[in-house]
Amino acid sequence: MSPTAYAYLLAALAAVCWGVVVIPLKLSRISGRLGIGISLTTGTLVMIALSGREMAQVFSFRPALWALYAVTGGLQFTLGCMLYYEAVRIGSISVAVPITRVKAIPILFFSIALGLATFKWSLLGACVLVVLGGILIGLDANYANRKKEERQTHRLCI
């Protein structure tokens, strides 16, 4: 398997993991803060175990690298996951999850601007599909919520 195909396989597996974890989170109804605490703890323990000998490299990091990891880890994982868990807990899972997929657009923009990727029309098309998918799912969820409220109002009237 080529390195590119392997990278895409890993990305697909990550998407499946993120997609599957949403269901128990929604069912548990735990707060975002508790969810992130549990995720950080278990994720750290698992990653230390998987890192093996490579984990010793952290002791050779310069302070600037520690700061970079602290800031990016704090924003990307900690804050991002906490907001994600809270959105799934409070809102409709079918709306909250697609909204988080819009992150592909700024990632693509910054990757092209920094020279990490080259512009292709297919990439722009994929971004448009992500946005349209989120909009369509959101509209469908709003329609379903209105219908549910109408049925409840009708039951109360009866």
C-alpha positions as CSV (number, residue, x, y, z in Angstrom):
1,M,0.0,0.0,0.0
2,S,1.3,3.4,-1.0
3,P,2.0,6.0,1.8
4,T,-0.8,8.2,0.3
5,A,-3.3,5.3,0.3
6,Y,-2.3,4.4,3.9
7,A,-2.8,8.0,5.0
8,Y,-6.3,8.1,3.5
9,L,-7.1,4.8,5.2
10,L,-6.0,6.2,8.5
11,A,-8.1,9.3,7.9
12,A,-11.1,7.1,7.1
13,L,-10.6,5.1,10.2
14,A,-10.4,8.3,12.3
15,A,-13.6,9.5,10.8
16,V,-15.3,6.2,11.7
17,C,-13.9,6.4,15.3
18,W,-15.2,10.0,15.6
19,G,-18.5,9.0,14.1
20,V,-19.1,6.0,16.3
21,V,-18.1,7.8,19.6
22,V,-20.9,10.3,19.1
23,I,-23.7,7.7,19.8
24,P,-22.6,6.7,23.3
25,L,-21.9,10.4,24.1
26,K,-25.4,11.4,23.1
27,L,-26.9,8.5,25.1
28,S,-24.9,9.2,28.2
29,R,-26.0,12.8,28.4
30,I,-22.8,13.8,30.3
31,S,-21.5,17.3,30.2
32,G,-18.9,18.4,27.8
33,R,-16.4,19.1,30.6
34,L,-16.8,15.6,32.0
35,G,-16.6,14.1,28.6
36,I,-13.4,15.8,27.8
37,G,-11.9,14.9,31.2
38,I,-12.7,11.2,30.5
39,S,-11.4,11.5,26.9
40,L,-8.2,13.2,27.9
41,T,-7.4,10.7,30.6
42,T,-8.2,7.6,28.7
43,G,-6.7,9.0,25.5
44,T,-3.4,9.9,27.3
45,L,-3.1,6.5,28.8
46,V,-3.7,4.7,25.6
47,M,-1.3,7.0,23.6
48,I,1.4,6.5,26.2
49,A,1.0,2.8,25.9
50,L,1.0,2.9,22.1
51,S,4.0,5.2,21.9
52,G,6.3,2.8,23.7
53,R,10.0,3.9,23.6
54,E,9.2,7.0,21.4
55,M,7.5,8.5,24.5
56,A,11.0,9.2,25.9
57,Q,11.5,11.8,23.2
58,V,9.3,14.3,25.1
59,F,12.1,14.8,27.7
60,S,14.3,16.2,24.9
61,F,11.7,18.8,23.7
62,R,12.8,22.4,23.8
63,P,10.5,24.8,25.7
64,A,9.2,26.3,22.5
65,L,8.1,22.9,21.3
66,W,6.4,22.2,24.6
67,A,4.5,25.5,24.3
68,L,3.5,24.7,20.7
69,Y,2.1,21.3,21.8
70,A,0.4,22.9,24.8
71,V,-1.4,25.6,22.7
72,T,-2.4,23.3,19.8
73,G,-3.4,20.5,22.2
74,G,-5.4,22.9,24.3
75,L,-7.2,24.4,21.4
76,Q,-7.6,21.6,19.0
77,F,-8.3,18.7,21.3
78,T,-9.4,20.0,24.7
79,L,-11.5,22.9,23.7
80,G,-12.6,21.4,20.4
81,C,-13.7,18.1,22.0
82,M,-15.4,19.8,24.9
83,L,-17.5,22.0,22.6
84,Y,-18.2,19.0,20.3
85,Y,-19.4,16.9,23.2
86,E,-21.6,19.7,24.6
87,A,-23.1,20.4,21.1
88,V,-24.0,16.7,20.7
89,R,-25.4,16.5,24.2
90,I,-27.6,19.6,24.0
91,G,-28.5,19.7,20.3
92,S,-29.6,17.4,17.6
93,I,-26.9,14.8,16.8
94,S,-27.8,15.0,13.1
95,V,-27.1,18.7,13.0
96,A,-24.1,19.0,15.4
97,V,-22.0,16.4,13.7
98,P,-22.2,17.7,10.1
99,I,-21.4,21.2,11.3
100,T,-18.1,20.0,12.7
101,R,-17.2,18.6,9.3
102,V,-17.2,22.2,7.9
103,K,-13.7,22.4,9.4
104,A,-12.5,21.0,6.0
105,I,-12.9,24.4,4.5
106,P,-10.5,26.4,6.7
107,I,-8.1,23.5,6.7
108,L,-8.1,23.5,2.9
109,F,-7.8,27.3,2.7
110,F,-4.8,27.4,5.1
111,S,-3.2,24.4,3.4
112,I,-3.3,26.0,0.0
113,A,-2.2,29.4,1.4
114,L,0.8,27.9,3.2
115,G,1.8,25.8,0.2
116,L,1.0,22.5,1.9
117,A,-1.5,21.5,-0.8
118,T,-2.2,22.6,-4.4
119,F,-5.6,24.0,-5.4
120,K,-7.8,21.6,-7.4
121,W,-11.4,22.2,-8.4
122,S,-12.3,18.8,-7.0
123,L,-11.3,20.1,-3.5
124,L,-13.5,23.1,-3.9
125,G,-16.3,20.9,-5.0
126,A,-15.9,18.7,-2.0
127,C,-16.0,21.7,0.3
128,V,-19.3,22.8,-1.4
129,L,-20.7,19.4,-0.8
130,V,-19.8,19.5,2.9
131,V,-21.5,22.8,3.3
132,L,-24.6,21.8,1.3
133,G,-24.8,18.5,3.3
134,G,-24.8,20.4,6.6
135,I,-27.4,22.8,5.4
136,L,-29.7,20.1,4.1
137,I,-29.4,18.0,7.3
138,G,-30.0,21.2,9.3
139,L,-33.1,22.0,7.3
140,D,-34.4,18.5,7.6
141,A,-33.9,18.5,11.4
142,N,-35.7,21.8,11.8
143,Y,-38.6,20.5,9.8
144,A,-38.7,17.3,11.9
145,N,-38.6,19.3,15.1
146,R,-41.5,21.5,14.0
147,K,-43.6,18.4,13.0
148,K,-42.8,16.9,16.4
149,E,-43.9,20.1,18.2
150,E,-47.1,20.1,16.2
151,R,-47.9,16.5,17.1
152,Q,-47.3,17.3,20.8
153,T,-49.5,20.3,20.6
154,H,-52.2,18.3,18.9
155,R,-52.0,15.6,21.6
156,L,-52.3,18.2,24.3
157,C,-55.4,19.6,22.7
158,I,-57.0,16.2,22.6
